[in-house]
Amino acid sequence: MKHYLQFNDLDANEYAYLFERAALIKKKFKSYEKHHPLVDRTLAMIFEKASTRTRVSFEAGMYQLGGSVVHLTTGDSQLGRAEPIEDSAKVISRMVDLVMIRTFEQTKIERFAEHSRVPVINGLTNEFHPCQILADIFTFLEHRGMDSQGKPDLACLAGKTVAWVGDGNNMANTWLQAAELLDFKVHVSTPRGYEIDEKMAVGAGGTSAGSYQFFSNPLDACKDADLVTTDVWTSMGYEAENEARKKAFADWCVDPEMMAAARPEALFMHCLPAHRGEEVTAEVIDGPQSVVWEEAENRMHVQKALMEYLLLGRIA
């Protein structure tokens, strides 16, 4: 049994398989072809952080795989409050086949997984957001990394550069893990005081020294990048810092000048929701280099491939 709590919980060969399956599953979806490998399987979704894209992508995805969904909010589950997390895990995992949790501290989902009888997926924590980076990389491969047979080719990532502009948050942490594992580079630019905690970003995966470079000037980080990406300045749970963050991040708005510093064929991504005029200008997010809508849709397709893999393993 495998859990998916951080990006480095899987290896490069597993990701190559997942991206190929995601491409096939997406093709079937677009052709209105049924794909029901998870008939009679149930996914429990536990939300301690509110969500739009995570709920829709997992819930619609599980139904499209032929399964069913149980949706639990903070009031329904109360992880670690109404009863110990360990007890909740033991009970819930006896009733369902798969659990997705979107919560605050990473330690919560780790404690749940330790006592779960079924695979657990990280739908987002303060520290990591592996499903989003899974979708982002798949989206990049769709646009810039397909082989002659129309299949995603992980080898196309080698030597590529991702520019991360903004907060050193869960997304940035996960990009570092992905870069170390899949052999590309990340240029990070954050305001002082909002840097990445590299130890947290790398986790058990080793050192990211060869895949990560910091730039104090965001324009320099974007130079010759193949992908420019960002996130909101104030992530969920940090709303009290909103005004201070607006001041600190004023120069970290991805604008046409930053995109012009990147490679001519560079893509722009944002995990959404976006605040035009803050972390990105309307010209960029609504411009020709932006693939944010495909990126958002691809959350569903890669998560379908992930759920299928965690429950059934490799399908020949």
C-alpha positions in Angstrom: 0.0 0.0 0.0 1.3 3.5 -0.9 0.3 6.9 0.4 0.8 10.2 -1.5 1.7 12.7 1.1 4.6 14.5 -0.6 5.8 14.6 -4.2 8.9 12.4 -3.4 6.6 9.6 -2.2 6.8 8.3 -5.7 9.9 7.8 -8.0 10.6 9.0 -11.6 9.5 5.7 -13.1 6.1 5.9 -11.3 5.7 9.4 -12.5 6.4 8.4 -16.1 3.6 5.8 -15.7 1.2 8.2 -14.1 1.6 10.9 -16.8 1.1 8.3 -19.5 -2.1 7.0 -17.8 -3.3 10.6 -17.3 -2.9 11.3 -21.0 -4.9 8.1 -21.8 -7.6 8.9 -19.2 -7.9 12.4 -20.5 -8.2 11.2 -24.1 -11.0 8.9 -23.1 -12.7 11.7 -21.2 -12.6 14.0 -24.2 -14.0 11.2 -26.4 -16.9 10.5 -24.0 -15.5 7.0 -23.6 -16.3 5.3 -20.2 -13.4 4.4 -18.0 -14.7 2.7 -14.9 -11.8 0.8 -13.2 -13.0 1.8 -9.7 -16.5 0.5 -9.7 -17.7 -0.1 -6.1 -14.8 1.8 -4.6 -15.3 4.8 -2.3 -13.2 7.9 -1.8 -13.6 9.8 1.5 -12.7 13.5 1.1 -11.9 15.3 4.4 -11.7 19.1 4.2 -10.3 21.2 7.0 -9.4 23.8 4.5 -12.1 25.0 2.1 -11.7 24.2 -1.6 -13.2 24.6 -5.0 -10.8 23.0 -7.5 -9.7 20.2 -5.1 -13.3 19.2 -4.3 -14.5 19.3 -7.9 -11.5 17.6 -9.4 -11.5 14.7 -6.9 -15.3 14.3 -6.7 -15.9 14.5 -10.4 -12.8 12.3 -11.1 -13.9 9.6 -8.7 -17.4 9.4 -10.3 -15.9 9.3 -13.7 -13.8 6.3 -12.6 -17.0 4.5 -11.6 -16.6 5.0 -7.9 -18.4 7.0 -5.2 -17.5 9.8 -2.8 -18.1 10.7 0.8 -17.5 14.4 1.5 -16.6 15.5 5.1 -16.1 19.1 6.2 -14.5 20.4 9.3 -17.7 20.1 11.3 -18.2 16.5 10.1 -14.7 15.2 10.8 -13.0 17.4 13.5 -9.6 15.7 13.0 -7.8 15.6 16.4 -10.6 17.5 18.2 -13.6 15.3 18.7 -11.4 12.3 18.7 -7.7 11.5 18.2 -6.6 11.6 14.6 -5.3 8.0 15.0 -8.8 6.8 16.0 -10.5 8.7 13.1 -8.0 7.0 10.7 -8.8 3.5 12.0 -12.5 4.0 11.7 -12.8 5.9 8.4 -10.3 3.6 6.6 -12.4 0.5 7.5 -15.3 2.0 5.6 -13.8 3.4 2.4 -11.1 2.4 -0.1 -9.2 5.7 -0.4 -8.9 8.9 1.6 -8.0 12.4 0.5 -7.3 15.0 3.1 -6.9 18.8 2.7 -5.8 20.3 6.0 -3.3 22.5 7.8 -0.3 20.8 9.4 1.5 18.1 7.4 1.8 16.1 10.7 -2.0 15.6 10.7 -2.1 13.8 7.4 1.1 11.8 8.3 -0.5 10.7 11.6 -3.7 9.7 9.8 -1.8 7.8 7.1 0.2 5.9 9.8 -3.0 4.4 11.1 -5.0 4.0 7.9 -5.7 0.7 6.2 -6.1 2.4 2.8 -4.1 4.8 0.7 -4.1 8.5 1.8 -3.7 11.4 -0.6 -2.5 14.9 0.3 -5.1 17.3 -1.2 -3.0 20.2 0.3 -1.3 21.0 3.6 0.6 24.1 4.8 3.8 22.4 3.8 3.1 20.6 0.5 0.7 20.5 -2.5 1.8 17.4 -4.5 -1.4 17.0 -6.6 -1.1 20.5 -7.9 2.5 20.0 -9.0 1.5 16.7 -10.5 -1.0 18.6 -12.7 1.5 21.4 -13.5 4.2 19.1 -14.8 1.6 17.1 -16.8 0.4 20.3 -18.3 4.0 21.4 -19.2 4.6 18.0 -20.8 1.4 18.3 -22.9 2.6 21.6 -24.3 6.4 21.0 -24.5 7.2 17.3 -23.8 5.3 14.9 -25.9 7.2 12.1 -27.8 6.7 11.1 -31.4 3.8 8.8 -30.4 2.0 11.6 -28.6 2.9 10.4 -25.1 4.3 12.5 -22.3 8.1 12.2 -22.2 9.7 12.9 -18.8 13.2 13.1 -20.5 12.0 16.4 -22.0 12.2 18.0 -18.5 15.9 17.5 -18.2 17.7 20.9 -18.1 14.5 22.9 -18.1 14.0 25.9 -15.8 11.0 26.8 -13.7 10.8 30.3 -12.3 8.9 30.5 -9.0 8.0 34.1 -8.2 6.4 34.9 -4.9 5.9 33.2 -1.5 8.1 30.4 -0.3 5.0 28.3 0.4 3.7 24.7 0.0 3.8 25.1 -3.8 7.4 26.3 -3.8 8.4 23.5 -1.5 6.8 20.9 -3.7 8.5 22.3 -6.9 11.9 21.8 -5.2 11.1 18.2 -4.5 9.9 17.7 -8.1 13.0 19.3 -9.5 15.3 17.1 -7.5 13.4 14.0 -8.6 12.8 14.8 -12.2 16.1 16.5 -13.1 15.1 20.1 -13.9 16.0 23.4 -12.2 14.0 25.9 -10.1 14.8 29.6 -10.0 13.2 31.0 -6.8 12.6 34.6 -6.0 10.8 35.6 -2.8 10.8 38.8 -0.7 13.1 38.8 2.3 11.5 37.0 5.2 9.4 34.7 3.0 12.1 32.4 1.7 11.8 28.7 1.1 12.8 26.4 4.0 15.0 24.1 1.9 15.1 21.4 4.6 11.3 21.2 4.5 11.1 21.4 0.7 13.5 18.5 0.2 12.3 16.3 3.0 13.6 12.8 2.8 14.6 13.2 -0.8 18.2 14.3 -0.3 19.7 17.6 -1.2 18.4 20.1 -3.8 21.6 22.0 -4.1 21.9 21.3 -7.8 18.3 22.0 -8.7 17.5 25.2 -6.8 18.9 28.7 -7.1 17.7 31.9 -5.3 17.4 35.3 -6.9 16.6 38.5 -4.9 15.3 40.1 -8.1 12.3 38.3 -9.6 13.2 39.5 -13.1 16.5 37.7 -12.9 14.8 34.5 -11.8 12.6 34.6 -14.9 15.6 35.0 -17.3 15.6 32.1 -19.8 12.9 30.2 -17.8 10.8 27.6 -19.7 8.0 28.1 -17.2 7.0 31.0 -15.0 4.7 30.3 -12.1 3.3 31.9 -9.0 0.6 31.7 -6.3 -1.4 34.1 -4.2 0.6 36.3 -1.8 -1.5 35.2 1.2 -2.3 31.5 1.4 -5.2 30.1 3.3 -4.5 30.3 7.1 -2.3 33.5 6.8 -5.1 36.0 6.3 -4.0 38.1 9.3 -0.7 38.9 7.4 -2.5 40.1 4.3 -1.7 43.8 4.5 1.9 43.2 5.5 2.3 40.7 2.6 0.9 43.1 0.1 3.6 45.6 0.9 6.4 43.0 1.0 5.4 41.4 -2.3 4.7 44.6 -4.3 7.6 43.9 -6.6 6.8 40.2 -7.1 3.9 40.6 -9.5 4.4 38.5 -12.7 4.1 41.0 -15.5 4.9 41.2 -19.2 8.4 42.3 -18.5 9.1 39.1 -16.5 7.6 37.0 -19.2 9.7 38.8 -21.8 12.8 37.8 -19.8 11.8 34.1 -20.0 12.3 32.1 -23.2 10.0 33.1 -26.1 8.1 29.8 -25.8 7.8 30.0 -22.0 4.5 29.1 -20.4 2.8 30.8 -17.4 1.0 28.8 -14.7 -1.0 29.7 -11.5 -2.7 27.1 -9.3 -5.6 29.5 -8.7 -7.5 31.3 -7.4 -5.7 34.4 -8.9 -5.8 38.0 -7.9 -5.2 40.1 -11.1 -3.1 43.1 -10.2 -1.4 41.4 -7.2 0.7 38.3 -7.9 0.0 38.5 -11.7 -1.2 41.0 -14.2 -4.3 40.4 -16.3 -2.1 40.7 -19.4 -0.1 37.6 -18.3 -2.8 35.3 -16.9 -5.2 36.1 -19.7 -2.4 36.2 -22.3 -1.2 33.7 -25.0 1.5 32.2 -22.8 -0.9 31.3 -20.0 -2.1 27.7 -19.7 -3.9 28.1 -16.3 -7.2 26.7 -17.5 -5.7 23.5 -18.9 -3.6 23.3 -15.7 -6.8 23.5 -13.6 -8.6 20.8 -15.7 -5.6 18.6 -15.5 -5.9 18.4 -11.7 -8.8 16.0 -12.4 -7.0 13.9 -14.9 -3.8 13.3 -13.0 -5.7 12.6 -9.8 -7.7 10.0 -11.6 -4.5 8.4 -12.7 -3.2 8.6 -9.2 -6.2 7.1 -7.6 -6.3 4.3 -10.1 -2.6 3.6 -9.4 -2.9 3.7 -5.6 -5.8 1.2 -5.7 -5.0 -1.1 -8.6 -1.3 -0.6 -9.3 0.1 -0.6 -12.8 -2.4 -1.6 -15.5 -0.8 -3.2 -18.5 
